[in-house]
Amino acid sequence: MTSTTVAEQPSVALAAEPEPEVASSPALLWRRLGVLIRWALPVVALALVARSMAVGWDEITRSMAVFRGSGAMLLLLALVVEGIWVFTLSQVYRVSLQAFGGKATIGQSMVVSMGAFTLSRVVPGGGAVGALVAGREFVRIGNPGPVTMVALVTAGWVSLTSLTVLVSVGLAAGIVWGSLPVGLLAVPLLILTALIAAGLGMRSVLRSQSVRERMLRAMSRLTSRWSPDMTPGELASAFESRVDHQRASLARAVGWSAAGWLLDGLALWLAFAAFGQILGVGELALGYGVANLIQALPEVTPGWLGIVEASLAATYAGLGVPAGVSAMVILGYRVVSFWVPVLAGSPFAVRVLRSHRDLVGRE
């Protein structure tokens, strides 16, 4: 009896082996196609930007005369401003944690936020992976899982809300002063309307107890990667026990977030000014708002690489900036605001990834 069972086992195993491989073939094909699209789109978009620079090379040559004057100092100042912006990102994390009873030093917040920023720009899953790794790091330094989860959700909400408000104010100023072409307002107004509608809809939906319970269960499954014994009840308690008593901390988080967006927008303004292109408030808000509201959507390319450059360059060209100059300035701005922070955060990202490889693999 035993020999028959042992003899049959290899044939059963061999018969069962090919099935998962066959079943996974379509999924593997779609995954490879998705990777191809993710990298093909930025190549095409950046090629269009490069084409604009080639066509407008005479304009670029003329603008370089301005840059050789005070322009280099303005671009250096933009780099300094972006450095301060990176610091404000870490403070949004830290103050959001404090609002719900958590804690992190300035240094710890800088390490986590820079690592999360880099991961969100370069790995599949983008912001989700960055947030999950940041959550694990905050738990590792002693914060409870429920507190960390609600703090990260709050930080994301604060960041998106402050951006929406600032862009709305900038566009309103441009409309009142008559400096913005009506045709170019369609995309940002559409995105803003969708975000506001989504926010109001979410507020209405969350009044349903069953919906809240389902969301808490989903959040507890995510948090279980940091703290296996997490329950939806603990998450609800972490939120409800603190939010009414820490409005001052939440207000500080909003302030840090707003300061960060303003600094990043100032860096873009300085990049244009370095080449003799002075933007008004409305023009700055229009292009900057389109690019960053796009980045609030689920990513199509890593860090929306290529898409942001092309959309910014096209928007400002439509506002009257010479196309070649617009493309050149945007590439310079992206070096300062994207590549420099990504490279600066790489050592921190590598360090935190040593204990979080499973999150990148799952996303």
Sequence and secondary structure as in RCSB ss.txt:
>XXXX:A:sequence
MTSTTVAEQPSVALAAEPEPEVASSPALLWRRLGVLIRWALPVVALALVARSMAVGWDEITRSMAVFRGSGAMLL
LLALVVEGIWVFTLSQVYRVSLQAFGGKATIGQSMVVSMGAFTLSRVVPGGGAVGALVAGREFVRIGNPGPVTMV
ALVTAGWVSLTSLTVLVSVGLAAGIVWGSLPVGLLAVPLLILTALIAAGLGMRSVLRSQSVRERMLRAMSRLTSR
WSPDMTPGELASAFESRVDHQRASLARAVGWSAAGWLLDGLALWLAFAAFGQILGVGELALGYGVANLIQALPEV
TPGWLGIVEASLAATYAGLGVPAGVSAMVILGYRVVSFWVPVLAGSPFAVRVLRSHRDLVGRE
>XXXX:A:secstr
 HHHHHHHHHHHHHHHTHHHHHHHHHHHHHHHHHHHHHHHHHHHHHHHHHHHHHHTHHHHHHHHHHIIIIIHHHH
HHHHHHHHHHHHHHHHHHHHHHHHTT    HHHHHHHHHHHHHHHHHSTTHHHHHHHHHHHHHHHTT  HHHHHH
HHHHHHHHHHHHHHHHHHHHHHHHHHTT S GGGGHHHHHHHHHHHHHHHHHHHHTTSHHHHHHHHHHHHHHHTT
T TT  HHHHHHHHHTTTTT HHHHHHHHHHHHHHHHHHHHHHHHHHHTTT    HHHHHHHHHHHHHHHTS  S
SGGGTTHHHHHHHHHHHHTTS HHHHHHHHHHHHIIIIIHHHHHHHHHHHHHHTT HHHHHH 
